Each structure stands twice: as C-alpha cells, then as structure tokens.
Amino acid sequence: MTVTTLTKVRTSSGGRLLSRPGYLAGARALLLVAILLAWKASTQIGWLDEAFVSTPRQVAVATWDLLTGEELWPNLRVTLYEVVVAFGLSAVLGVAAAIVLDRNRSLNALVAPFFTAINSMPRIALGPLFILWFGIGATSKVALATSLGFFIVLVAVMGGLKNVDRDMLLMSRLYGAREQQLFWHVRLPWCLPSLFAGLRLTIVYCTGGAVIGEMIAAQNGLGLLLQTYSSQFNIANVIAILLVLVVMVSVMTGVLELVERRLLGWSEGSTDIPG
C-alpha cells in the first residue's frame, strides 16, 4: 500500500467520523473549550489585557445578568423586528427584481450600471443619511438593512438563473417546452439553491445593517446597548450582546436551513455544512 493510498484512507476515515452528528458536535464542543481555555490563559499570563478583552467568567456573568434582567429583551425584540422585516423585504424585492431583469434584457442593460454604482456605495457610511431621511425609529434601520440585503438576493438569483444546466434546457426544449414554461418549471427551480445561499448571507447583512443603524442613532435596540456599553468601557457586556446577536443569527439561519432542506430535498449539497 502506497503513502498516497494510506493518506486517502486516513482522510476518508476522518471525514466519515466528522460527518456523524455525535462526533461533529463533540468536536465543536472541544474546539469551543479550547478557545475558552486559551482566552483565559492569555489573560492570566498577560498576553491579553483583561481590561480590553475581559475574561470568560466575566462574560458569562454579564450574559446571565442580561438574560435575567429587564434591559435585554425589549431591545432584542426591536432589533429582531427590524432584521426580520428587512430580510423579508430584501427577499421579496430581490427575487422580483431579478425575475424582471432576467425577463427583460433591455431593461437589465439599462439599469445594471446604476445598480452596480449603488451597490458599490458603502451604505454603512450612508447610515446618517438614512437617519435623516427616515428618522431615528425602526424605519431607518429597516431601510439601511434592506439596502444591504436586496443586492445580495438580486445577485444570487440572477446568477442562479444564468447557470442553469444547458443539457436540461436542451432536453426540455426537445420535449416541446416553451420559454415561459422553461423559466417557471426549469430555470427558476434550478436557481433556488443559489437563492437560499444568498438568503443565508442576507440574514447576516441585515443584522449588521440594523445594529449599525441603531449604533448611529436609535431609541432602543441591541445596537444602542452596544454603543452604551462601549462608551462605558464595559467590555464584558459588549461581548455578551455580541453573543446574543450570534445566537439570534444562528437561530434564524437554522430555521432557513430547515425550510431549505424541506423544499430542496432534490438538490444535493443545498446547504453548506450538514449537521
């Protein structure tokens, strides 16, 4: 048996182990423990300044205090509302715009340079303008987050519509399918994996847009809490809020992946990493 063969056997064996939910969950738990131990050791040794990075224990206490207190939940509801609305608008408007532009090539050629120019603008830097235009309420955060998510969905759907398998299109035409039938029954279903990949990224960008908008100017929201704790140099609470955001995004992404698996059981590899 050659060295190459041995390497392939070991690699495939390791891959099969990590593909099992129990082993994968255990590996993730060990990795998390290793990160926490390295974090704690780095502050104790002096490699990291505790005043700037806090400690795992301080963050755990801060997280518990936030979860059991009255300050977190009203602000979490506001941010979650903004993200969900922005995500929905991004999905609906992005898919609709992609379909219209795909069906009308002349319109696509006309507006493509303008869409590219708008998408190249740093919307985060334009955040103060959104506040001036829409006020300090939830509307400005939804608008800012939607301006980020819309283009992700648009690009994902248009890319999926362009990358349909040519053999499938040819076979469908041979069976007498018309262009409209090809679009609705072949091309559009084919681009669904690309759409869901874009939607997963849209959740992240909509969350970032909403939180940054809240940090600029807001009456409530997790972004406002981040800004407040940062100004107080309360690093433990800042990290605790970030952990809450991570959990929120993870839950939303998990729900989306459940929907994706239900709808796209026919599509192999429709999700990034199983388990």
N, C-alpha and C positions, 0 to 999 in steps of 0.2 A: 504494500500500500504506500503510495507516494505521500509527500508532505502536503501537496495540494489537496489530495483526497481527504487526509486527516483534518485539514483546516475546514473543508466543506462540511464534514461530518460534525465537527465540534460547533461550527456556526449554526448549522441547521438544528442541532440538538438544543442549543441555547435559544434559538428563535422559537422552537416549539414550546420550551418551558415558559418563556415570557408571553407567549400567546395565550396561555391558560390564565383565566381571570384571577385565580388564587395566587399564583406565582407573581403575576404582574402587580396585583395590589400589595403583596408583601415587598416586592422590590421598590415600589413607590414609597411605602412606609419607611423602609430602611434608608432610602435616599433623603426623605424629609428629616428623619432623626439625625442623619449625618450632617445635614445642613445646619440644624439647630445646635448640635454639639460644636460644630466648627464656629458658629456665630458666638456661642457662649465662651468658648476657649479663646477666641480672638479678643474679646473684650477683657477677659481676665488676664491674659498675657500682656495686653497693652497694644496689640497690633491695630485694634479699632478703638476709637474713643467712645465710651459709653454715652457721653453727652450727645453724640451725633447719631448713633445707631441704636441706642437703647439696649435692652437685653431681652432674651426670650421670656423670662419670667415677668419683667415689667410689661411687655406687650400682652402677655396672657392675662395679667391682672387688668390692664386697661381695656382689653377686649371684653372681659367678663363684666366690668363696670358699665361699659357701653350697652351691652346686651341686656343687662338687668336694670338699666336706668331708663329715664324718660326722654333723653335727648336724641337718641339714635333713631328710633322708629318713625317719628313724624318726618324727619329729614330723609330717611330711607324711602318712605312712600313717595315723597316728592320726586326724588331722583329716579326711582323705578318708573313712575308715571311718565316722566319726560323721556326716558330711554325707550319704553315700550311704544309710546306714540310716535317718536322719531323713527324707530325701527319699522313700524307699520307703514308710515308714510314713505320711507325710503324704499321698502319692498314694493309697494303698490305703484308708486310713481316711477321707480327704476324699471320695473318689468314693463309697464305700459309704454314708457318712452323707448325702451329697447325694441319692443314689437313694432311700434310706429316707425321708428327709424329703419328697422330691417325691412319693413314692407315698402317703404318709400325711400329709394336710394338717392333720389334728387334732394329730398329734404335732409337726408343724412349728410350728403356732401356739403349742403348749405350751412348746417348748424354745427358740424363736427369741430371746426376750428374754434368756434365760440365756446363750446363745451370744454375743449381742451384748455383754453385760456382760463375759464372759470375754475376748472378743476386744479389748475396749477397754482391758483392763489392760496396762500396759507390762511385757511378760514379761522384758525385759532388766533392769528394776528388781527383778523377782522372781527373778532369777538366783541370788542367795544362798539363797533358799528351795529351789530345785531342788537346789542342792549339799547342803543339809541333808537333804532328803528322799531323794536317790538317791546321795549320796556324791560323792567327787571324781573318780571314774572316768569312763569313757565314757558310762555310762548317764545321768548327769545332763545331759551335753551333748546327747545324742540326744533326751532328753525336752524340753529347752528349745528345741532347733531344731524338733522336731516340733510343739510348741505354736504356733510361728510359721507353719510351712508348712501345717498342717492347715486352718486357716481360709482361706488363700488358695485352696487347691484346692476347698474346700467352696463358697465364694462363686462361684468361676469356673464350676463345674459347674452349680450351681443357676441361675446367670444364663444359662448356655447352654441349659439345659432350658426356661427360661421364654421364650426369644427365638426359638423355632422358627418358621419361616415359616408363616403361617396358611394360605396358599394350598396349601402342600404337605400340611398336615394335612387340609384340606378335601378335596383330591383323593384322599388315601389313604382317608379315610372313605367317599367316594363309591365307591371300589373295594372296599369291604367290610372294611377293616382294623379289627380290634378295638383296644381301648385298650392292651392288653398288647403287641400287635403294633406299634402306633404308638410305644410307648415304646422298645422294643428295636430297631426297624428304621428309625425316623424321628427321634424326639427325641434318643435317645442318640447316634447318629452325628452328628446336627446339632451337638451341643454339644462335639464333640471339638476343634475349633479353639479354643474357649474354654478347654477343659481344658489344651491344650498351652501356651496363653498363660499360664495360671496356673502350670503346671509350670515354665516358664522363670523366673518370678518366685520360685517356691518354692526353686529352687536357690540364688538369691541370699540369701533369708531364712534358709534352713537353714545356709548357710555362715556368715552373720553370727551366728546364734544359737550355733552350735558354737564359733566363735572367741571370742565374748564370754564364753561359759561357761568356756572354757579360761583366759581372762584373769582371771576371778574366782578360780578355784581348780582346779588340774589338776596331774597328774604329768608330762604331756607334751602335745604338740600345738603347732600354729603360734601359737595364742593365747598360750600360755606363753612362746614365743620372743619374741613381740611385747611382752609385759609385761616380760620380762627386758631386752631391748634398750632399751625406753623408759626403764626405771629407770636404765640405764647411760648414757642420753642418746646412744645410738648410732643417729643418725638414718638413716645410710646402710643399716644392717642392717634397720631398721624398714621403710624403703621397699622394700628387697629382698624382705622377707617379704610385703609387700602385693602386690608384683608377682607373686610365686609364687601368691598367692591369686587374683589376677586371671586368671592362666593356667589355674589349676585350674577356676575357674568357667567360663571361656570354653570349655575342652575339654568339660566336662560339658554346657554349653548346646549346643555344636556337635553332640555325639552325640545329644542330644534332638531337635535340628532335623533331623538325618538320619532319625531314626525318624519324625518328623512328616511329612517330605516323602514317605517311603515309604508311610505309612498314609493320608495326606490329599492324594494327588495330585489328587483331585477337587475339593478346596477351594481356590479361588483366593484368594491372599493369606493363606495359613495361617501364614506366617512374617512377622516384622516387616519385615526388610530383607534381600532376597536378596543372595547373594554373600558 
